[in-house]
């Protein structure tokens, strides 16, 4: 059994790369993988030095979903697995909700396969860049398991009828179809995937970090509100943003036609 960490972290300045490192099972979200990824996210939630997170997979795929062998083994318990599965889906749901709650934008860099909970992971990220041959699906229905938890994330970022068709047929989307449906932002050739993701990450990392942090928080909060409530909230957020002295410097620099001199402290 490999002793390598299940999630590798590699910081490139303000950009953190997290790599799911279990290629033997296509980076399945096993109990151990969920714990390792949650730990990394919890650590990153407490830092402002890292401005962007890139999430990718080692080997042939991004992520094939839950570890079905572990799920099946849980049937050997007294309650036929009910408690273990409830715990599994609770922990997975916490992970998926952690991502939009992080202060940093999270970019999924997808190659190969993103299936079931792996597709849910892509949908839960703030942005996604995929290689042109990547495939996306919530295909649990093919084995008699409707992907109910993955549909939560997918139905919030994709066209609903497209999601329901995927859920009920097990059909996989191509990268082009996934982009049209709203699941991914950009498509790149396999040999250009790293560069395309880096370009997006570096562009975001070059912005005022405090503005992106407050903006990301407001982006998800306003989406759950009525129109009037959303405007009330975002008006307050704009005031908070304007009170930041770095924002004042950014506006002055724009008016004076010079690069801003940001200190990244409020």
C-alpha positions in Angstrom: 0.0 0.0 0.0 1.3 3.4 -0.9 2.5 5.7 1.9 2.2 8.8 -0.2 -0.3 11.4 1.0 -3.8 11.1 -0.4 -3.8 14.8 -1.2 -0.7 16.5 -2.3 -0.3 20.3 -1.7 2.1 22.4 -3.8 2.1 26.2 -3.4 3.2 28.4 -6.3 3.3 31.8 -4.6 -0.3 32.7 -3.8 -1.7 29.8 -5.8 -2.1 26.4 -4.0 -2.4 23.2 -6.0 -4.1 20.3 -4.4 -3.8 16.9 -6.2 -6.0 13.9 -5.4 -3.4 11.3 -5.2 -5.0 7.9 -5.4 -4.7 7.0 -9.1 -5.2 3.3 -8.5 -8.9 3.8 -7.8 -9.2 6.9 -10.0 -9.0 9.2 -7.0 -12.3 7.9 -5.5 -13.7 9.8 -2.6 -12.9 7.1 0.0 -13.3 7.8 3.7 -9.6 8.5 3.8 -9.7 10.8 0.8 -12.6 12.8 2.1 -10.8 13.3 5.4 -7.5 14.3 3.7 -9.2 16.8 1.4 -11.3 18.2 4.2 -8.2 18.7 6.3 -6.5 20.6 3.5 -9.5 22.9 2.9 -9.8 23.6 6.7 -6.2 24.6 6.8 -6.5 26.9 3.8 -9.7 28.5 5.2 -7.5 30.2 7.8 -5.0 31.8 5.5 -5.2 34.9 3.4 -1.7 34.4 1.9 -3.1 31.8 -0.6 -5.4 33.6 -3.1 -6.5 30.7 -5.4 -6.8 26.9 -5.0 -6.4 24.6 -8.0 -7.9 21.1 -7.5 -6.8 18.3 -9.8 -6.3 14.5 -9.9 -3.3 12.3 -10.4 -3.2 9.5 -13.0 -5.9 8.9 -15.6 -8.9 10.7 -14.1 -10.0 13.6 -12.0 -12.3 11.7 -9.7 -14.5 8.6 -10.2 -16.8 9.3 -7.3 -17.3 7.4 -4.1 -15.4 4.3 -3.2 -18.0 1.6 -4.0 -15.9 -1.2 -2.4 -16.0 0.7 0.9 -19.7 1.4 0.5 -20.5 -2.2 -0.2 -18.4 -3.4 2.8 -20.5 -1.3 5.1 -23.4 -3.7 4.6 -21.7 -6.2 7.0 -22.8 -4.1 10.0 -25.8 -4.7 12.2 -27.9 -2.1 10.5 -26.9 -3.2 7.0 -24.8 -0.1 6.5 -27.3 2.6 7.2 -25.3 4.5 9.9 -22.1 4.2 7.9 -23.7 5.5 4.7 -25.4 8.4 6.6 -22.0 9.3 8.0 -20.3 9.1 4.6 -22.9 11.3 2.9 -22.9 13.8 5.8 -19.1 14.1 5.5 -19.2 14.4 1.8 -21.9 17.1 2.0 -19.8 19.0 4.5 -16.8 18.9 2.0 -18.9 20.1 -0.9 -20.3 23.0 1.2 -16.8 23.9 2.5 -15.6 24.7 -1.0 -17.9 27.7 -1.7 -17.4 28.8 1.9 -13.6 29.1 1.4 -12.2 32.6 1.1 -10.3 31.6 -2.0 -11.8 30.8 -5.4 -11.3 27.1 -6.2 -10.7 26.0 -9.7 -11.3 22.3 -10.7 -8.7 21.2 -13.3 -10.4 18.2 -14.9 -8.9 15.5 -17.1 -10.2 12.1 -17.9 -13.3 11.2 -15.9 -15.4 13.2 -13.4 -18.2 10.8 -12.4 -20.9 10.8 -9.7 -19.5 12.5 -6.6 -16.5 13.4 -8.7 -18.8 15.4 -11.0 -20.4 16.8 -7.9 -16.9 18.0 -6.8 -16.5 19.8 -10.1 -19.9 21.5 -9.7 -19.0 22.5 -6.1 -15.9 24.3 -7.2 -16.2 28.0 -8.1 -14.6 27.5 -11.6 -13.6 24.6 -13.8 -11.1 24.1 -16.7 -11.3 20.8 -18.5 -9.3 19.0 -21.1 -11.1 18.5 -24.4 -11.5 14.8 -23.9 -12.9 14.9 -20.4 -16.2 13.2 -19.5 -18.7 14.3 -16.9 -21.5 12.1 -15.6 -23.7 11.2 -12.6 -24.1 7.6 -13.7 -25.2 6.0 -10.4 -28.5 5.1 -11.9 -26.7 2.5 -14.1 -26.0 0.4 -10.9 -29.3 1.2 -9.2 -28.1 4.1 -7.1 -29.7 7.5 -8.0 -27.1 10.3 -7.6 -29.2 12.3 -5.2 -26.5 14.2 -3.4 -24.5 15.0 -6.5 -27.7 16.5 -8.1 -27.7 19.2 -5.4 -24.6 20.8 -6.7 -25.3 20.1 -10.4 -28.8 21.5 -10.3 -27.5 24.8 -8.9 -25.0 25.4 -11.7 -26.4 23.7 -14.8 -29.6 23.7 -16.8 -32.0 21.6 -14.8 -33.4 19.5 -17.6 -29.9 18.6 -18.7 -29.1 17.5 -15.1 -32.2 15.4 -14.8 -31.5 13.7 -18.1 -28.0 12.9 -16.8 -29.4 11.6 -13.6 -32.0 9.3 -15.1 -30.1 8.0 -18.1 -26.5 7.8 -16.8 -25.4 9.7 -19.9 -21.9 11.3 -19.8 -21.3 14.8 -21.2 -18.4 15.8 -23.3 -16.3 18.8 -22.3 -18.1 20.9 -25.0 -21.6 19.8 -23.7 -20.5 20.5 -20.1 -19.4 24.0 -21.0 -22.7 24.7 -22.8 -24.6 23.4 -19.8 -22.7 25.7 -17.4 -20.6 23.0 -15.6 -17.2 24.2 -16.7 -15.7 27.5 -17.8 -12.9 26.7 -20.2 -11.7 23.8 -22.4 -8.1 23.1 -23.3 -6.1 20.5 -25.2 -4.5 17.9 -22.9 -1.1 19.4 -23.4 -2.4 22.8 -22.6 -4.5 22.1 -19.6 -1.9 23.1 -17.0 -1.3 26.4 -18.9 -4.9 27.2 -19.3 -5.7 26.6 -15.6 -2.6 28.6 -14.6 -3.6 31.5 -16.7 -7.0 31.7 -15.0 -5.5 31.2 -11.5 -2.8 33.8 -12.1 -5.4 36.4 -13.3 -7.4 36.0 -10.2 -4.4 35.9 -7.9 -3.4 39.2 -9.4 -6.5 41.0 -8.1 -6.9 42.5 -4.7 -7.4 39.5 -2.4 -9.6 41.2 0.1 -12.0 42.2 -2.7 -12.2 38.7 -4.1 -12.8 37.2 -0.6 -15.7 39.6 0.2 -17.0 39.2 -3.3 -17.0 35.4 -3.2 -18.8 35.3 0.1 -21.5 37.7 -1.2 -21.8 35.8 -4.5 -23.1 32.7 -2.7 -25.1 34.5 0.0 -27.1 36.7 -2.4 -28.0 33.7 -4.6 -30.2 32.3 -1.8 -32.1 35.6 -1.2 -35.0 37.4 -2.8 -34.2 40.1 -5.3 -34.7 42.9 -2.7 -32.8 41.0 0.0 -29.9 40.4 -2.5 -29.6 44.1 -3.3 -29.7 45.0 0.3 -26.9 42.6 1.2 -24.7 43.4 -1.8 -25.1 47.2 -1.2 -23.7 46.6 2.3 -20.9 44.5 0.8 -20.0 47.3 -1.6 -19.8 49.7 1.3 -17.5 47.3 3.2 -15.4 46.9 0.1 -15.2 50.7 -0.5 -14.0 51.2 3.1 -10.9 49.1 2.4 -8.0 51.4 1.9 -6.6 49.2 -0.8 -9.8 49.8 -2.8 -9.2 53.5 -2.4 -5.6 53.0 -3.7 -7.0 50.9 -6.6 -9.4 53.6 -7.7 -6.8 56.3 -7.4 -4.4 54.2 -9.5 -7.0 53.8 -12.2 -7.7 57.5 -12.3 -4.0 58.3 -12.3 -3.3 55.7 -15.0 -0.8 53.7 -12.9 -0.5 50.3 -11.4 -2.0 50.0 -7.9 0.3 49.7 -4.9 -1.8 47.3 -2.8 -0.6 46.3 0.7 -3.3 43.6 1.1 -4.2 44.8 4.6 -7.5 46.5 5.2 
